[in-house]
Amino acid sequence: MRRHATTLVALLAAGLLGIGGTAQAASGELIINDAMYANPSGCYQVGFPGEVRNDTDELVILFDDDHCEGMQVGVVIPGEEVVAMPGTSLYVR
């Protein structure tokens, strides 16, 4: 239950902060299906099976399409690992 509450708080924070902002990359690493991206920034597609680990200092926002343009369906907070649905995408600012 605590994890769900943490994710809900992160979702609310992401909604309040919005996705816009500076072009500064997150510090740290984003890992998607064993591929590591250092200091990521922008939109990334999630392939199959969709394992995502956020080792950055920013929220990672999940979308229901593969271009970061659909509905926001979740957030991966720093230090969290989730399994995302294939065909989704994620955005790091």
GURO-530933 format. One record per atom (N, C-alpha, C): residue number from 1; residue in three letters; atom name; y, x, z. Coordinates in steps of 0.001 Angstrom, whole numbers, plus 500000, padded with zeros to 6 digits. Atoms other than C-alpha are relative to their C-alpha. Layout:
// GURO-530933
<NUM,ALA,CA,<Y,X,Z>>
...
//
This chain:
// GURO-530933
<1,MET,N,<498806,500820,500000>>
<1,MET,CA,<500000,500000,500000>>
<1,MET,C,<501262,500866,500000>>
<2,ARG,N,<498841,499121,499944>>
<2,ARG,CA,<502353,502874,500772>>
<2,ARG,C,<500343,500544,498620>>
<3,ARG,N,<499768,499475,501351>>
<3,ARG,CA,<501890,504275,497251>>
<3,ARG,C,<500696,498963,499127>>
<4,HIS,N,<499360,501065,500778>>
<4,HIS,CA,<502810,500896,495727>>
<4,HIS,C,<501461,499845,500403>>
<5,ALA,N,<498619,500123,499532>>
<5,ALA,CA,<505929,500720,497894>>
<5,ALA,C,<500835,501166,499489>>
<6,THR,N,<499282,498824,500511>>
<6,THR,CA,<506911,504269,496884>>
<6,THR,C,<500302,499837,498523>>
<7,THR,N,<499799,500207,501429>>
<7,THR,CA,<506437,503419,493213>>
<7,THR,C,<501056,498929,499752>>
<8,LEU,N,<499001,501056,500144>>
<8,LEU,CA,<508490,500227,493631>>
<8,LEU,C,<501396,500549,500263>>
<9,VAL,N,<498706,499400,499702>>
<9,VAL,CA,<511323,502179,495235>>
<9,VAL,C,<500446,500893,498840>>
<10,ALA,N,<499670,499136,501131>>
<10,ALA,CA,<511171,504703,492382>>
<10,ALA,C,<500421,499176,498792>>
<11,LEU,N,<499628,500881,501110>>
<11,LEU,CA,<511285,501877,489824>>
<11,LEU,C,<501414,499462,500180>>
<12,LEU,N,<498661,500519,499733>>
<12,LEU,CA,<514338,500386,491482>>
<12,LEU,C,<501047,501092,499822>>
<13,ALA,N,<499060,498888,500158>>
<13,ALA,CA,<516025,503790,491623>>
<13,ALA,C,<500212,500318,498532>>
<14,ALA,N,<499886,499716,501432>>
<14,ALA,CA,<515283,504388,487945>>
<14,ALA,C,<500857,498947,499315>>
<15,GLY,N,<499210,501071,500590>>
<15,GLY,CA,<516771,501021,487062>>
<15,GLY,C,<501473,500127,500340>>
<16,LEU,N,<498614,499831,499596>>
<16,LEU,CA,<519919,501726,489039>>
<16,LEU,C,<500644,501215,499351>>
<17,LEU,N,<499465,498782,500580>>
<17,LEU,CA,<520332,505229,487653>>
<17,LEU,C,<500097,499931,498492>>
<18,GLY,N,<500039,500080,501450>>
<18,GLY,CA,<519525,504283,484076>>
<18,GLY,C,<499404,501261,499419>>
<19,ILE,N,<500604,498852,500653>>
<19,ILE,CA,<518146,506712,481552>>
<19,ILE,C,<501063,500917,499433>>
<20,GLY,N,<498947,499176,500580>>
<20,GLY,CA,<521451,507942,480178>>
<20,GLY,C,<500403,501131,500927>>
<21,GLY,N,<499529,498913,499163>>
<21,GLY,CA,<523182,511009,481505>>
<21,GLY,C,<500176,501260,499183>>
<22,THR,N,<499796,498730,500670>>
<22,THR,CA,<523560,514648,480709>>
<22,THR,C,<498747,500433,499259>>
<23,ALA,N,<501116,499486,500783>>
<23,ALA,CA,<521339,516614,478356>>
<23,ALA,C,<499239,501084,500755>>
<24,GLN,N,<500658,498996,499180>>
<24,GLN,CA,<520123,518790,481223>>
<24,GLN,C,<498523,499657,500168>>
<25,ALA,N,<501437,500201,499857>>
<25,ALA,CA,<516343,519247,481387>>
<25,ALA,C,<499614,499978,501472>>
<26,ALA,N,<500556,499973,498661>>
<26,ALA,CA,<514269,518606,484476>>
<26,ALA,C,<499488,501406,500287>>
<27,SER,N,<500569,498713,499605>>
<27,SER,CA,<513190,521686,486409>>
<27,SER,C,<498562,499789,500427>>
<28,GLY,N,<501409,500102,499636>>
<28,GLY,CA,<509456,522207,486707>>
<28,GLY,C,<499132,499780,498788>>
<29,GLU,N,<500980,500202,501063>>
<29,GLU,CA,<506445,521193,484669>>
<29,GLU,C,<499552,498549,499933>>
<30,LEU,N,<500588,501304,500272>>
<30,LEU,CA,<505226,517967,483107>>
<30,LEU,C,<498668,500270,499317>>
<31,ILE,N,<501324,499775,500575>>
<31,ILE,CA,<501501,517871,482367>>
<31,ILE,C,<499473,498671,499470>>
<32,ILE,N,<500542,501191,500651>>
<32,ILE,CA,<500135,515333,479876>>
<32,ILE,C,<498683,500405,499362>>
<33,ASN,N,<501332,499696,500546>>
<33,ASN,CA,<496382,515492,479190>>
<33,ASN,C,<499770,501503,499848>>
<34,ASP,N,<500213,498545,499949>>
<34,ASP,CA,<496200,519200,480134>>
<34,ASP,C,<500984,500802,499161>>
<35,ALA,N,<498943,499272,500710>>
<35,ALA,CA,<499215,520102,477938>>
<35,ALA,C,<501196,500105,500945>>
<36,MET,N,<498918,499773,499063>>
<36,MET,CA,<501993,521649,480028>>
<36,MET,C,<501321,500194,499251>>
<37,TYR,N,<498653,499893,500560>>
<37,TYR,CA,<505694,521252,479185>>
<37,TYR,C,<500925,500517,501099>>
<38,ALA,N,<499098,499404,499018>>
<38,ALA,CA,<508084,523557,481074>>
<38,ALA,C,<501401,499435,499824>>
<39,ASN,N,<498634,500533,499989>>
<39,ASN,CA,<511481,522116,482020>>
<39,ASN,C,<500181,498924,498924>>
<40,PRO,N,<499989,501013,501057>>
<40,PRO,CA,<510875,518956,479962>>
<40,PRO,C,<501286,499179,499966>>
<41,SER,N,<498864,500887,500193>>
<41,SER,CA,<513564,516698,478558>>
<41,SER,C,<499714,499129,498788>>
<42,GLY,N,<500172,500896,501127>>
<42,GLY,CA,<513342,513628,476342>>
<42,GLY,C,<498732,499172,500063>>
<43,CYS,N,<501118,500935,500131>>
<43,CYS,CA,<510500,511439,475099>>
<43,CYS,C,<498712,500735,499624>>
<44,TYR,N,<501316,499427,500271>>
<44,TYR,CA,<506800,512363,475103>>
<44,TYR,C,<498995,498867,499832>>
<45,GLN,N,<501054,500998,500202>>
<45,GLN,CA,<503866,510362,473748>>
<45,GLN,C,<498825,500309,500905>>
<46,VAL,N,<501184,499858,499165>>
<46,VAL,CA,<500888,509756,475992>>
<46,VAL,C,<498797,499658,499140>>
<47,GLY,N,<501210,500241,500784>>
<47,GLY,CA,<497579,510113,474164>>
<47,GLY,C,<498877,499494,500885>>
<48,PHE,N,<501174,500449,499257>>
<48,PHE,CA,<494100,509248,475288>>
<48,PHE,C,<499426,501194,500742>>
<49,PRO,N,<500080,501135,499093>>
<49,PRO,CA,<493104,509265,478180>>
<49,PRO,C,<501280,499682,500746>>
<50,GLY,N,<498715,500339,499402>>
<50,GLY,CA,<496717,509401,479379>>
<50,GLY,C,<500216,500493,501417>>
<51,GLU,N,<499772,499445,498674>>
<51,GLU,CA,<496660,511629,482458>>
<51,GLU,C,<501348,500714,500027>>
<52,VAL,N,<498642,499471,499901>>
<52,VAL,CA,<500213,512472,483528>>
<52,VAL,C,<500234,500521,501416>>
<53,ARG,N,<499618,499427,498696>>
<53,ARG,CA,<501304,514787,486352>>
<53,ARG,C,<501447,500453,499911>>
<54,ASN,N,<498581,499675,499961>>
<54,ASN,CA,<504967,515104,487241>>
<54,ASN,C,<500260,501065,501068>>
<55,ASP,N,<499648,498910,499099>>
<55,ASP,CA,<505689,518499,488789>>
<55,ASP,C,<501431,500459,499726>>
<56,THR,N,<498585,499706,500228>>
<56,THR,CA,<509415,518282,488013>>
<56,THR,C,<500809,499490,501188>>
<57,ASP,N,<499097,500519,498970>>
<57,ASP,CA,<512431,517415,490136>>
<57,ASP,C,<500652,498681,499576>>
<58,GLU,N,<499442,501254,500520>>
<58,GLU,CA,<513105,514203,488147>>
<58,GLU,C,<498929,498905,499943>>
<59,LEU,N,<500910,501119,500245>>
<59,LEU,CA,<511568,510742,487807>>
<59,LEU,C,<499567,500034,498539>>
<60,VAL,N,<500513,500148,501361>>
<60,VAL,CA,<509391,510249,484720>>
<60,VAL,C,<499787,498508,499785>>
<61,ILE,N,<500047,501442,500236>>
<61,ILE,CA,<509765,506760,483260>>
<61,ILE,C,<498998,499695,498894>>
<62,LEU,N,<501020,500405,500967>>
<62,LEU,CA,<506818,505130,481464>>
<62,LEU,C,<500456,498776,499216>>
<63,PHE,N,<499667,501110,500889>>
<63,PHE,CA,<507327,502805,478490>>
<63,PHE,C,<498731,499443,499361>>
<64,ASP,N,<501178,500659,500578>>
<64,ASP,CA,<504935,500342,476844>>
<64,ASP,C,<499828,500260,498502>>
<65,ASP,N,<500172,499638,501404>>
<65,ASP,CA,<505435,501808,473350>>
<65,ASP,C,<499955,501523,499895>>
<66,ASP,N,<500125,498546,500138>>
<66,ASP,CA,<505134,505311,471910>>
<66,ASP,C,<501300,500691,499586>>
<67,HIS,N,<498708,499414,500388>>
<67,HIS,CA,<508881,505902,471279>>
<67,HIS,C,<501057,499901,501098>>
<68,CYS,N,<499068,500132,498865>>
<68,CYS,CA,<510464,505379,474735>>
<68,CYS,C,<501074,498941,499739>>
<69,GLU,N,<499035,501048,500341>>
<69,GLU,CA,<512142,502229,473391>>
<69,GLU,C,<499573,498619,500470>>
<70,GLY,N,<500495,501304,499568>>
<70,GLY,CA,<509993,499412,474777>>
<70,GLY,C,<500416,499691,501422>>
<71,MET,N,<499744,500354,498599>>
<71,MET,CA,<509851,497962,478256>>
<71,MET,C,<499583,501132,500920>>
<72,GLN,N,<500393,499052,498968>>
<72,GLN,CA,<509805,500245,481267>>
<72,GLN,C,<498860,499365,500793>>
<73,VAL,N,<501170,500566,499324>>
<73,VAL,CA,<506371,499760,482825>>
<73,VAL,C,<499580,500791,501232>>
<74,GLY,N,<500350,499228,498824>>
<74,GLY,CA,<506294,502399,485528>>
<74,GLY,C,<500831,501251,500133>>
<75,VAL,N,<499303,498761,499701>>
<75,VAL,CA,<507631,505547,487086>>
<75,VAL,C,<499010,500943,500650>>
<76,VAL,N,<500796,498958,499353>>
<76,VAL,CA,<505923,508796,488007>>
<76,VAL,C,<500984,500846,500795>>
<77,ILE,N,<499075,499256,499160>>
<77,ILE,CA,<507738,510317,490958>>
<77,ILE,C,<499573,501465,500061>>
<78,PRO,N,<500357,498590,499900>>
<78,PRO,CA,<507867,514099,491475>>
<78,PRO,C,<498797,500212,500920>>
<79,GLY,N,<501210,499704,499236>>
<79,GLY,CA,<504500,515402,492678>>
<79,GLY,C,<498868,499013,499812>>
<80,GLU,N,<501004,501048,500186>>
<80,GLU,CA,<502593,512294,491558>>
<80,GLU,C,<499227,500190,498694>>
<81,GLU,N,<500850,499992,501190>>
<81,GLU,CA,<499730,512046,489070>>
<81,GLU,C,<499493,498590,499766>>
<82,VAL,N,<500447,501347,500348>>
<82,VAL,CA,<498855,508825,487232>>
<82,VAL,C,<499199,500041,498704>>
<83,VAL,N,<500675,500191,501285>>
<83,VAL,CA,<496656,507595,484403>>
<83,VAL,C,<500783,498907,499282>>
<84,ALA,N,<499208,500942,500790>>
<84,ALA,CA,<498840,505915,481766>>
<84,ALA,C,<499151,499440,498867>>
<85,MET,N,<500712,500633,501101>>
<85,MET,CA,<497613,503548,479089>>
<85,MET,C,<500261,500741,498697>>
<86,PRO,N,<499778,499405,501324>>
<86,PRO,CA,<497081,505042,475623>>
<86,PRO,C,<501021,499178,499218>>
<87,GLY,N,<498979,500681,500786>>
<87,GLY,CA,<499950,504209,473265>>
<87,GLY,C,<501314,499872,500715>>
<88,THR,N,<498732,500037,499278>>
<88,THR,CA,<502592,504498,475957>>
<88,THR,C,<500735,501320,499787>>
<89,SER,N,<499204,498786,500068>>
<89,SER,CA,<505328,507084,476185>>
<89,SER,C,<500705,500180,501331>>
<90,LEU,N,<499263,499753,498775>>
<90,LEU,CA,<507343,508676,478931>>
<90,LEU,C,<501265,500769,499702>>
<91,TYR,N,<498690,499398,500203>>
<91,TYR,CA,<510897,509837,479286>>
<91,TYR,C,<500378,500813,501234>>
<92,VAL,N,<499497,499125,498934>>
<92,VAL,CA,<512241,512737,481337>>
<92,VAL,C,<501428,500337,499666>>
<93,ARG,N,<498618,499598,500311>>
<93,ARG,CA,<515948,513320,481633>>
<93,ARG,C,<500326,501324,500576>>
//
